[in-house]
């Protein structure tokens, strides 16, 4: 399983009047091999995992929000 941290590059206005604040982080777990930070928004498993994580945070899982222009993506590393 691959895990990634998506960090909002800028404040992102949501359609319902809410906001995703700049710097907000969302952890996404993708249960498929071959998913990388560069293709997470292109693979079916990556899109499904992001949609699930976004849904839990109240962010619409649309192409407007699922973009590398809006999110900095890094592998998730557990710090001890």
C-alpha positions as CSV (number, residue, x, y, z in Angstrom):
1,X,0.0,0.0,0.0
2,X,1.3,3.4,-0.9
3,X,0.6,6.4,1.2
4,X,0.9,10.1,0.2
5,X,0.5,13.4,1.9
6,X,-1.4,16.0,-0.2
7,X,-0.7,19.6,1.0
8,X,-2.8,22.5,-0.3
9,X,-0.6,24.9,-2.2
10,X,-3.0,27.8,-1.8
11,X,-6.3,28.4,-0.1
12,X,-8.9,26.6,-2.2
13,X,-12.5,27.9,-2.2
14,X,-15.1,25.2,-2.1
15,X,-18.5,25.6,-3.9
16,X,-20.5,25.5,-0.7
17,X,-18.7,28.6,0.7
18,X,-16.1,26.7,2.6
19,X,-12.4,26.8,2.2
20,X,-9.4,24.4,2.2
21,X,-6.8,26.4,3.9
22,X,-3.3,26.7,2.4
23,X,-1.0,24.1,4.1
24,X,-3.9,21.8,5.0
25,X,-2.7,18.2,4.7
26,X,-4.6,15.1,3.7
27,X,-3.2,11.6,3.9
28,X,-4.2,9.3,1.1
29,X,-3.7,5.5,1.1
30,X,-3.7,3.8,-2.3
31,X,-4.1,0.0,-2.3
32,X,-2.5,-0.6,-5.7
33,X,1.1,-1.0,-6.8
34,X,2.4,1.4,-9.4
35,X,0.8,4.5,-8.0
36,X,3.2,7.3,-7.5
37,X,3.0,10.9,-6.6
38,X,3.2,11.8,-10.3
39,X,0.3,9.6,-11.4
40,X,-2.0,9.6,-8.3
41,X,-4.7,11.7,-10.1
42,X,-4.4,9.5,-13.3
43,X,-4.7,5.9,-12.1
44,X,-8.1,4.5,-11.2
45,X,-6.9,3.3,-7.8
46,X,-5.3,6.7,-7.1
47,X,-8.5,8.6,-8.1
48,X,-10.7,6.4,-6.0
49,X,-8.4,6.7,-3.0
50,X,-8.2,10.5,-3.3
51,X,-12.0,10.7,-3.8
52,X,-12.5,8.7,-0.6
53,X,-10.1,10.9,1.4
54,X,-11.6,14.1,0.0
55,X,-15.1,12.9,0.8
56,X,-14.1,12.4,4.4
57,X,-12.9,16.0,4.5
58,X,-15.9,17.5,2.8
59,X,-14.0,18.3,-0.4
60,X,-15.7,17.6,-3.7
61,X,-13.9,14.8,-5.7
62,X,-14.1,16.6,-9.0
63,X,-11.4,17.3,-11.6
64,X,-11.3,20.9,-10.4
65,X,-10.0,19.8,-7.0
66,X,-8.1,16.7,-8.1
67,X,-5.1,18.5,-9.7
68,X,-1.4,18.7,-9.1
69,X,-1.7,22.4,-9.5
70,X,-3.7,22.6,-6.3
71,X,-1.8,20.0,-4.2
72,X,1.8,19.3,-3.4
73,X,2.2,15.5,-3.2
74,X,4.8,13.7,-1.2
75,X,5.2,10.1,0.0
76,X,3.9,9.7,3.5
77,X,6.7,8.9,5.9
78,X,6.0,7.9,9.5
79,X,8.2,9.9,11.9
80,X,9.3,8.2,15.2
